[in-house]
Amino acid sequence: MCGISRSLKNVPKTSYFITTPIFYVNASPHIGHLYSALIADASARFQKLINPSINILFSTGTDEHGLKVQKAAEANKMSVDKYCDIISNSYRSTFQTFDVGHTSFIRTTSDRHKKCVSRFWDKIRPHMTEGKYTGWYCMADETFLSEDQIERTNDGVRVSKESGRPVEWAEEDNYKFDLRPFKEDLQNWLSDPHRIKPKVFHDILCREVNDLYEISLSRPKSRVDWGVPVPGDSGQTVYVWLDALVNYLTVSGYPDGGFWPPDVHVCGKDILKFHGVFWPIFLIAAGLQLPKRIFVHSHWKVDDEKMSKTKGNVVDPVGAGRAYTESGLRYFLLREGTAHSDGNYSDVKIRRILNSELADTMGNLLNRCCGKAINPHLIYHKSNPEAFMNLSTDPNFRELDQRLNKLADVVAGHYEELNFYKGIDEIVATLQCCNRFFEHNRPWELAKSDDLDKLSSILHVTLETLRMSAITLQPIVPALADRLLNKLNVDNRNWDQIKPNWIDNNEIVNPNCLQNKNIILFKRLIIS
Ligand code: MSP
């Protein structure tokens, strides 16, 4: 049994289906939304890199129904469809600006999605009952809450304990769905510790399983008419979260698509319960397979405070991209974002990291290899076997050699788990090691001596390090990695090329020279 599962693990995947949450169109995208999308994008790019023939379905999109959106359109004095078009397009264009390579962009207002919701409703309808709901509704979170899930603020306002957002009393006829009969099935699914990552969120869900209850799956049309009508009951609208979750089936081509189930759902910690409790239970009720993995990420704060419109500290990704370049912002978010705990966005920090890692550690190393004094003919130097042998006594080279030989495997392990920051850590440590190696060997002095064979070997090792680093960075900063690989004249950029070619690099670089064009890989940012 063990042997079978081990060998199955090694069979290359033929397809990869990864999703982001679909974004509410009640406001424009911010860096937190972009972060969700970047995690999925980096993962999809990595899968393609290790397995170029893989079929990728990477979906994202906008969640356009429900009271919150209806009210946002009213507040903006716009028809709701026009309002949805505008915000949905701003997501689409932001993602394009940041090279988010989704293969599907779904809008819940599309006909194909509405059809899918109706079909799914019919599937789970036998598990529903009709009845009165009395309780609290939090419009900002689009969720029903029980008495013990709310509290009063000092001003006496009732709010959700979890999100702190206001709630309103609801007394209405709804279609209800009891989650409790599915407890055992849910527990079975959760019994695999890899199901929900990071572990902290798996632990939270395992506790939630003991606290299942009855939920409402519709709202009276008189209260919410911006939504999918309940099939066969024109007086009711499908609950926006059911509508939204079904987007994952719509993009898979349900009921005919071959992509189901998803390999990974990426979602933020605030919507864990919807993805880790409601969604698997709905799928069980519909007799469908469950997602293989859910990757939950924490949130971005700004200068240690929660981002909020009232505080006016919401960071617009497009503006930040202009200030730091799109590659710079991608790099920062994936380098500093850790899934298990909140990240802190600050202008000082972003500048410091980008200057130190992209401009100095990587950019400057490239410049030095292309400097007139040591590489006047811009050659991708070969290594002289004898001079190269002599390097083996250099402790910096020995460390670099060790790092480069395991770089592909170590980084792949982290990327596979969507822990991009750990992969980037390895790459940066390798580049730092290469900088020490370069400094220590003083190539600018060798250029003036007659030890040109040694100079060639130093340049060869350094260029090889840059080549491998650039290949591994492709999922993180595709545009920047592309510029670096162009400069190095590297055609084959697949993952299997991340291995040092110490003695002869003829096969990988043709012709054997660097691009004769000056590039600044990353322009230093001014720290005020
Ligand atoms: N529409 C629902 C999701 C439905 S999926 C079937 C929704 N939308 S949202 O626009 O409010 O949030 C979308 C994603 O952005 C969520 O994963 C959420 O966690 C994430 N983020 C919202 N604020 C964030 C930060 N400050 N930081 C990081 N991610 C953040 O929920």
Residues whose N, C-alpha, C, O or C-beta is under 5 A from the ligand:
A	BS01	MSP	P21 I22 F23 Y24 G32 H33 Y35 S36 D63 A244 L245 C267 G268 K269 D270 I271 S298 H299 W300 M307
